[in-house]
Amino acid sequence: MKVVLRIGGSVLVPSEIDEGVLAALVAQVEKARSVHSLFLVVGGGRTARRYITAARTYNTTDEVLDTLGILSSQLNALLLATCIGGAELVRDIHEAIHARGLPILGGTTPGQTTDTVAALLAEVVNAEIMVKVTHVGGIFTADPARDPGAKKISKMSFSQLESFSREEFKAGISSVIDPVAAAIISQNNLKTVVIGVEDMKDLEKVLTGDHSGTIVG
């Protein structure tokens, strides 16, 4: 099975590097790659947001802010590539599909999120599934960090994902999957699963549908 694994930066580095999560992720990737064809995309997470927030106070251009986010994600990707034997840090989708080792990439282009990178990569390689690992563990009716009444959505259609991501974007909420990525997922009928760290500790179960996250498709 071809699998695009999208790792949230805040999963790896919530405040400092979470070595337990890193070790679990490395072990699961090494196990899964013996059976499946894997492609990894890593986000910048809170590290990126800290740099962007600091730079924004100095009237920095959007392109520079995006570049800070890209470099933060690439740093996280390099960390993973360093820890996984036979992994290869790549700069873009073209390099990912021609990589000799396990391809791992971060952000690639200003104005484009790592969600979009992952969705485009899945489209190009004709992946059967995209798995996104987040610190919240699924898609919720509202931001669970702000709304204690937020409920996890166990399953949603592609059209529901598109509508949901657009509404969150309009409201200024940091959506679990951004609108551009959601549109690509929908156009390609790409089965997508959003999970948390605990589910990540057994990727094979996730790929067979046994998890507590959200299924899209």
N, C-alpha and C positions, 0 to 999 in steps of 0.2 A: 504494500500500500504506500502511495506517495502522501507524505504528511508534511504540512507546513506548521511548525511550532513557533508561535509568537509569544515571547517571554516579556512580561511587563518589567520595566526597569526597577520599579518600586518593589517588585518581588525579590529581586536580587539585592537591592540596596535600599531598604526601607529608611534607614538613617545612616547606618554603616553597612558594610558588606555582611550579609547574613550567611555565615559559613555553613550552617546546617542546611539551609535551602540550596546553596551552591553545591554541596556534596550530594544531596538527594537528586538534584537536577542532572548533574554529571552522570551519576549512576543510572538514572532512568534513560537518559539519551543513549548512553553506551549500550544498554540492554536493548532498547527499541531499534537502534540502527542495524542490529544483527538480523532483524526481521523485515524492517520497513526502510523505505527511502526517505530520509529526513532532510528538511531544510529549516534552519533556525533564523528567526528575525528577533532582535532584541531592542527594546525601547530604552529611552533615557531616564524615564521615571522622575522621581523627586530630585535626583541630581541635576537633570536638565532644567527642571522648573526653578531650582535655586539659582543657577547661573542666569537663566533668562530673566528672572525677577530682579536680580542685582543689576544686570545690564540695562534693563528697561528704564531705570531711573535716570539714565544718562542720555536719553533721547537717541538710543541706538536704532538703526534701521531694522526692519523686519527680516531682511536677509541675514544680517549678522545674528539676530536672535535665533533664527532657524538653524544657522550654522552651529551655534552653541548647543542646540538640542541634538543636532546630528552627531557632533563630536562626543557628546555625553553618551549617546547610544552606542557609538562605535567603541568607546572605552569599555562599556559593559560587554559588548560583543567580543572584544579582544580578551577580556577576562575569561569568558566561557571558552573561547578558542584555545586559550593557553591551558585550561584545565582538562579539556577533552582530547584524548589521544587521537591523532589523525584528523583533527578539525582544521579548517582553513578559514581565516578571516577574509571575507571578500568585500569589495566596495560597492557592487551594484548587482542587479539581477542577471546581467549578461555573465559576469564572473561566477555568479552562484550556479548557473546551469552548466558551466564548463569546469567547475571545480573538480579536482581529483580527490580531495578529501571531503569531509562533512562540511558543507558551506554554512557559515555563520555571518550574518550581516546586521548592521544597524541601519540608521537612516541613510538616505542616499542623495536626496535632492531638496533644496530649500522649498518650503511650502507644501511638502508632502510628509504625512505622518508615517510612522513605522507600521501602523495598521494597514495603510494603503500599500506600502511596500510589500507586506505579507500577502495581501489579497492579490496584488498584481503578480507576485511570484507564483502563487497558487494557480492563477490563471495560465501563466506561461508554461508551467510544468504539468498542467492538468492534474493537480492534486485531488485526491478523493476527499480530503478533510483538512480543515485548518483548526488547530487547537490554540486558544489563547489562554495563557495563565496570568491571572490578575490577583491583586492583594484582596479584592472583595469577593472573589469566588463565583461570579456569575453576573447576569444582567438583572438589575432590580427596578422596581417601579419608580424609585427615587434614589437619590444619593444616600446610601445607608449611613454614611459618616455624618450627614446633616439631619436625616429624618429617621428616627427610631422606628417609625411605622412602615418603613420601606420593606417590600416583600420581594423575594427572589422569584423570577419567572423561570419555570422549569423548561418550557418549550415555546418557541415563537416561529412564525413563518418568515420568509425572506421579506415580504412586503411590510410586515409588522416591524422588522428590524430597521428597514429604511425609514419608516415613519417615526419610530421611536428615536433613532439617532438624530433625525432632523429636529425634532421637538426639543431634545436635550441641548442640541447645538444652539438653537434660538434662545433657550433659557439661560445660556451661559454656563451650563453644567459640563463638567469634564466627562463626556460619554465614554462608555466602555469600548464601543467601536464607533469611529467617526463616520460622518455621512458619506464621504467619498468611498471609503472602504466598504461600507454597507451596500452601496450601489453596485460595486464590483462583485461582491459576494452574491447579491441578488441576481445580477445579470448572468452569472455563471452557475447558478444553483449550487453554490459551493457549501456543502455541509460544514457548519462551524460550531464549535463547542467552546464555551467560556467556563473555565474552571478556576479553582483556587489551589493553594499550595498543597493541601492535604490530598486532593485528587491527583495532583501532579506526581505524587510519590508512587503511583502505580499507573503509568501511562498506558500499558496494555489494556487494563480494565477500562480506562477512559475511551480508548479506540474501539472497544466492543460495546460502548454505551453505558457502562456501569460507573456512574459518577453522580455527584450532587450539584453539578453546575447547570448551565443553560444550554439547550440544544437549539440551533437555528437551522431550519430546513425541514 
